[in-house]
Amino acid sequence: MGKPTKVLYREVQRPRHILWWVTILLVASFMWYWFIQQIIFGVPVGDKPAPDVFTIIFWLIFGVIFPVVMLGILKLIIEVRNDGIYIRFVPFHFQYEQFLFKDIHDYDNITHSQFKRFGGPGIRFNLKGETAYNLNGKEGIELRLKYETVIIGIQKPNEFKKALDTVQKKQ
């Protein structure tokens, strides 16, 4: 990745939408119920109960690890640096995704529906060849690159665009 460049704007988003919390907590609650009923009390769940090993594995994955990762670790980091825009969706990206200014043809603030345009939050793709990095809200920035369009969900789009404009003036 080379030498580090100066960060002009940084935003860290965490899941805030109620649907994230409700979905994850419902799944985790069911896993805890299943685990307690079948493993602790010895009462099989369902007509064809799963083996205890299967129950324990699913409980560990979806009752413990999944909620911790999704509600505790999950975050979207967005940075504007002197040479481009850097995005990291923790824990899915191990390195920053780079969008260098030399590859960006145009950009603009937008208001969009992440559910209508992309089917929800996260790293998403649609049939128009667009990619979205979005966790919260409707505000964002649309980057038009040579071969693709990238939508980045931003909480403070005016500050983000101001940082982009500052870098573009210097180049």
Solvent accessible surface area in square Angstrom, and as a share of the most:
residue,aa,sasa,rsa
1,M,145,0.65
2,G,71,0.69
3,K,168,0.71
4,P,122,0.77
5,T,37,0.22
6,K,133,0.56
7,V,64,0.37
8,L,54,0.27
9,Y,21,0.08
10,R,126,0.46
11,E,15,0.07
12,V,67,0.39
13,Q,4,0.02
14,R,107,0.39
15,P,9,0.05
16,R,158,0.58
17,H,69,0.31
18,I,119,0.61
19,L,97,0.48
20,W,38,0.13
21,W,94,0.33
22,V,65,0.37
23,T,77,0.45
24,I,5,0.03
25,L,87,0.43
26,L,119,0.59
27,V,53,0.31
28,A,8,0.06
29,S,66,0.43
30,F,103,0.43
31,M,18,0.08
32,W,108,0.38
33,Y,116,0.44
34,W,24,0.08
35,F,25,0.11
36,I,65,0.33
37,Q,43,0.19
38,Q,14,0.06
39,I,52,0.26
40,I,108,0.55
41,F,133,0.55
42,G,54,0.52
43,V,74,0.43
44,P,80,0.50
45,V,38,0.22
46,G,60,0.57
47,D,147,0.76
48,K,191,0.81
49,P,59,0.37
50,A,24,0.18
51,P,95,0.60
52,D,76,0.40
53,V,103,0.59
54,F,87,0.36
55,T,0,0.00
56,I,64,0.33
57,I,84,0.42
58,F,64,0.27
59,W,38,0.13
60,L,77,0.38
61,I,76,0.38
62,F,69,0.29
63,G,5,0.05
64,V,50,0.29
65,I,95,0.48
66,F,63,0.26
67,P,17,0.11
68,V,87,0.50
69,V,38,0.22
70,M,25,0.11
71,L,33,0.16
72,G,44,0.42
73,I,76,0.38
74,L,1,0.00
75,K,50,0.21
76,L,0,0.00
77,I,7,0.04
78,I,0,0.00
79,E,5,0.02
80,V,0,0.00
81,R,21,0.08
82,N,59,0.30
83,D,51,0.26
84,G,0,0.00
85,I,0,0.00
86,Y,8,0.03
87,I,0,0.00
88,R,66,0.24
89,F,3,0.01
90,V,18,0.10
91,P,45,0.28
92,F,116,0.48
93,H,34,0.15
94,F,178,0.74
95,Q,136,0.61
96,Y,44,0.17
97,E,65,0.29
98,Q,75,0.33
99,F,15,0.06
100,L,45,0.22
101,F,9,0.04
102,K,166,0.70
103,D,68,0.35
104,I,14,0.07
105,H,127,0.57
106,D,69,0.36
107,Y,31,0.12
108,D,66,0.34
109,N,45,0.23
110,I,33,0.17
111,T,96,0.56
112,H,14,0.06
113,S,40,0.26
114,Q,13,0.06
115,F,98,0.41
116,K,182,0.77
117,R,71,0.26
118,F,14,0.06
119,G,48,0.46
120,G,1,0.01
121,P,22,0.14
122,G,10,0.10
123,I,52,0.27
124,R,87,0.32
125,F,145,0.60
126,N,33,0.17
127,L,191,0.95
128,K,165,0.70
129,G,48,0.46
130,E,18,0.08
131,T,12,0.07
132,A,1,0.01
133,Y,14,0.05
134,N,2,0.01
135,L,0,0.00
136,N,5,0.02
137,G,35,0.34
138,K,129,0.55
139,E,71,0.32
140,G,0,0.00
141,I,0,0.00
142,E,26,0.12
143,L,0,0.00
144,R,78,0.29
145,L,24,0.12
146,K,138,0.59
147,Y,187,0.71
148,E,70,0.31
149,T,28,0.16
150,V,1,0.00
151,I,0,0.00
152,I,0,0.00
153,G,0,0.00
154,I,1,0.01
155,Q,58,0.26
156,K,111,0.47
157,P,17,0.10
158,N,113,0.58
159,E,94,0.42
160,F,0,0.00
161,K,53,0.22
162,K,145,0.61
163,A,11,0.09
164,L,0,0.00
165,D,48,0.25
166,T,57,0.33
167,V,3,0.02
168,Q,62,0.27
169,K,170,0.72
170,K,142,0.60
171,Q,130,0.58
